């Protein structure tokens, strides 16, 4: 398979908007509208032996449970299985099912809900905030010196005396 770098082979801008309205799965009503049905769907889907093997492989690679659950949830939404609202509501259940599958197989996993902080590493936002504060202080001092120059009496050899 060859990949063409020809810019004329690219899709036309707006081409995705020309399809038949309602042809995409997410433009149709969801297959499961009731939360209980969505939970049952995920119980069956996530405990399928083929899916369990793939899930365990991914968790062994170090992918957090939250990331895996979000991917599964988003793909189900795009396939029209359930709505975005139902996906938000069942997200903790998806995570718990995946964690239970991993525990049942004695696989070490990372939930991904804790924020990792390294005490020796300075956060980029703190650096940006420090630069902003320094910039404001410098600009305030420059403004003060400009005002002092404007309000002080002119001096010099050729200045008029009062």
N, C-alpha and C positions, 0 to 999 in steps of 0.2 A: 504494500500500500504506500503510495507516495502522497506527500502533503504538498499542496500547491501554495506558493507564497504570492500568487497573483492576486492583487487587490480587487480585480474584476470578478473573481470567483466568490467573493464574500456576499452574504445576504444583503438584500436591499433594505435600507432603513425603513422601518414601519411594516416590514413584511409579516411580522408576527401578529399584526393587528388586522390583517386581511382575511383571516380564517373565518369559518362559519361560526356565528355566535352560538355558544352552547356546545361546541364540538369537543372542548377540553373537559377532562373529568372534574376539575375544580369549578367549572361553570355550571355543573349539574347539582341537584340536591344530593346531599351526602347519603351513602348507603346505610349508615347507622346514625340515626338522629338521637336515640336515647343513650344516656351515659352508661347504663347497665349493659346495653348491647356493645358499646365501644369497649368496655372493660372485658366482656366475654371474648370479643374479637382478639384483643391483645393477650388474654390468657391462653387462647388456643395458638395464636401466632408465635408468641415468645417461648412457649414450652414445646414447640415442635422439635423433634430430635435433630433434624437437619439445621434448623435455625440455632439451636443451642450450641452445636459444634462451632458454627461460624461466630457466634457471640463470644464463646470462650476464647477462641483464637484472637479475636479483636481485643478482648480484655487483657489477655496475656501480653499483647504488644504495648500495653500501657495506656490505652485510650480510656479516659474517664467514663463512668457510667452516665453522667449527665450529657456528655457529648453524643454517646451512642443513642441514648433515649431521644435526644433532640432530632437526630438524623432519622430515626425510625418514625417519630411523630410527624416530621415535616413530609416525609415521603408518603405517609398514609393520607395526609391532608391533600397533597398534590394528586394522588390517585383517586381522590373523592371518597375515601372510606368513611371519613368523618369531617366535621367542621373544625375550624381553628379554635372555636370556643371549647368544643369537646376535647380537643387536643391539649389545651391548657389545663383543663380539669383532670385529665387522666395522666398527665406527665409524672406526678409523684408515684402513681401506681406502676407505670412503665419502669421507672427507676427501681422500685422495690422488687419487681419481678426479675429484672436483670440481676440485681444484687443477690436475690435468693438463689437464682440459677448458679451464679458464681460460687456462692457459699456451699451449695450442695455438691459442687465438683471440686471443692478445696482449691479454688483459684483465687490468688490474691488480686484484689482490684482496688481501684481508687474511685471513690464516689464523685469527686470533682466539685464538691460543694464548699470546700474550705479554700480561702484565699491564702496562697503561699506568700509569706513575707520573709525576706532575707534581711536581717538586721544590718548587715554590712553594705547592702546595696541601697543607694539613694534612688527614690522614685523619680521618674522623669517629670511628673507633675509638680513635685516639690522644687525641682531645679527651675522649671519654668516660672513658678510663683516667686522664687527668690530673685530671678532676673527681672521680673516685672516690678517687684518692690524696689530693687536697686535703681531701675530705670526711672521710676516715679520720684524717688528721693533726689536723684541727680537732676531731673528736669525741674523739680521744685527749687533746688539750690541755684540753678541757672536763672530761673525766673526771679528769684530774690536778688541776685547780683545785678540783673538787668534793671530791676526797679530801683535799686540803690544807686546805680549809675545815673538813672534818669532824674532822681530826686536830689542828688548832691549838686552843689553849686559848681558851675564850670570853673575850671582853673587852667592856668597856662599863661604864657608870657604875653599874648596879644589879647587877653580877655579884658573887657571893660570893668572898671571898678565902680562900685556903687557909692 
